[in-house]
Amino acid sequence: MAGYRKLGRPTDQRKSMLRNLVTSLLKHGKIETTVTRAKETRKLAEKMITLAKRGDLDARRQVLSFVTEKEVVNNLFSDIAPKYVDRNGGYTRMYKMGPRRGDAAEVVILELV
């Protein structure tokens, strides 16, 4: 069994989609997406927040190599990460919204706690 979900896309498209989802989650605080995408996005977003909690230059560069917007990275290190200093993981929460109208895919809201 693989360590990740393929999400029905080639590798480059999947990585790009997940980078954009993580960036949007950190920028807006919540996103609406399917369950499987949300579970993959959650893994990566929590890694970014954990790196930001370290707060050193190496961690900032690692986050910059993944998150697509510089302003989001600055916000992550200055505003988001300090809120989670006393918390060991579990920075996100998922709410099930039910099936989507067009294709009946299960939709959730993924948000920062």
Contacts in CASP RR format, 6 or more apart in sequence:
PFRMAT RR
TARGET T0000
AUTHOR 0000-0000-0000
METHOD contacts of the structure
MODEL  1
MAGYRKLGRPTDQRKSMLRNLVTSLLKHGKIETTVTRAKETRKLAEKMIT
LAKRGDLDARRQVLSFVTEKEVVNNLFSDIAPKYVDRNGGYTRMYKMGPR
RGDAAEVVILELV
4 40 0 8 1.000
5 36 0 8 1.000
5 39 0 8 1.000
5 40 0 8 1.000
6 14 0 8 1.000
7 14 0 8 1.000
7 17 0 8 1.000
7 36 0 8 1.000
7 37 0 8 1.000
7 40 0 8 1.000
8 14 0 8 1.000
9 17 0 8 1.000
17 37 0 8 1.000
18 37 0 8 1.000
18 40 0 8 1.000
18 41 0 8 1.000
18 44 0 8 1.000
19 66 0 8 1.000
19 67 0 8 1.000
19 68 0 8 1.000
20 68 0 8 1.000
21 31 0 8 1.000
21 33 0 8 1.000
21 37 0 8 1.000
21 41 0 8 1.000
22 41 0 8 1.000
22 44 0 8 1.000
22 45 0 8 1.000
22 48 0 8 1.000
22 66 0 8 1.000
22 67 0 8 1.000
23 67 0 8 1.000
23 68 0 8 1.000
23 69 0 8 1.000
23 72 0 8 1.000
24 31 0 8 1.000
25 31 0 8 1.000
25 41 0 8 1.000
25 45 0 8 1.000
25 92 0 8 1.000
25 110 0 8 1.000
25 111 0 8 1.000
25 112 0 8 1.000
26 45 0 8 1.000
26 48 0 8 1.000
26 67 0 8 1.000
26 72 0 8 1.000
26 75 0 8 1.000
26 76 0 8 1.000
26 80 0 8 1.000
26 112 0 8 1.000
27 69 0 8 1.000
27 72 0 8 1.000
27 75 0 8 1.000
29 111 0 8 1.000
29 112 0 8 1.000
30 109 0 8 1.000
30 110 0 8 1.000
30 111 0 8 1.000
30 112 0 8 1.000
31 38 0 8 1.000
31 41 0 8 1.000
31 109 0 8 1.000
31 110 0 8 1.000
31 111 0 8 1.000
32 97 0 8 1.000
32 107 0 8 1.000
32 108 0 8 1.000
32 109 0 8 1.000
32 110 0 8 1.000
33 41 0 8 1.000
33 107 0 8 1.000
33 108 0 8 1.000
33 110 0 8 1.000
34 100 0 8 1.000
34 105 0 8 1.000
34 106 0 8 1.000
34 107 0 8 1.000
34 108 0 8 1.000
35 94 0 8 1.000
35 96 0 8 1.000
35 105 0 8 1.000
35 106 0 8 1.000
35 107 0 8 1.000
35 108 0 8 1.000
38 94 0 8 1.000
38 108 0 8 1.000
38 110 0 8 1.000
41 110 0 8 1.000
42 92 0 8 1.000
42 94 0 8 1.000
42 110 0 8 1.000
44 66 0 8 1.000
45 91 0 8 1.000
45 92 0 8 1.000
46 89 0 8 1.000
46 90 0 8 1.000
46 91 0 8 1.000
46 92 0 8 1.000
48 63 0 8 1.000
48 66 0 8 1.000
48 67 0 8 1.000
48 76 0 8 1.000
49 76 0 8 1.000
49 80 0 8 1.000
49 81 0 8 1.000
49 84 0 8 1.000
49 89 0 8 1.000
49 91 0 8 1.000
50 89 0 8 1.000
51 59 0 8 1.000
51 62 0 8 1.000
51 63 0 8 1.000
52 59 0 8 1.000
52 60 0 8 1.000
52 63 0 8 1.000
52 76 0 8 1.000
52 77 0 8 1.000
52 80 0 8 1.000
52 81 0 8 1.000
53 81 0 8 1.000
53 84 0 8 1.000
53 85 0 8 1.000
55 77 0 8 1.000
55 81 0 8 1.000
60 73 0 8 1.000
60 77 0 8 1.000
63 73 0 8 1.000
63 76 0 8 1.000
63 77 0 8 1.000
64 70 0 8 1.000
64 73 0 8 1.000
67 73 0 8 1.000
67 76 0 8 1.000
80 112 0 8 1.000
84 91 0 8 1.000
87 113 0 8 1.000
90 113 0 8 1.000
91 112 0 8 1.000
91 113 0 8 1.000
92 110 0 8 1.000
92 111 0 8 1.000
92 112 0 8 1.000
92 113 0 8 1.000
93 110 0 8 1.000
93 111 0 8 1.000
93 112 0 8 1.000
93 113 0 8 1.000
94 108 0 8 1.000
94 109 0 8 1.000
94 110 0 8 1.000
94 111 0 8 1.000
95 108 0 8 1.000
95 109 0 8 1.000
95 111 0 8 1.000
96 106 0 8 1.000
96 107 0 8 1.000
96 108 0 8 1.000
97 107 0 8 1.000
97 108 0 8 1.000
97 109 0 8 1.000
98 106 0 8 1.000
98 107 0 8 1.000
99 105 0 8 1.000
99 106 0 8 1.000
99 107 0 8 1.000
100 106 0 8 1.000
100 107 0 8 1.000
END
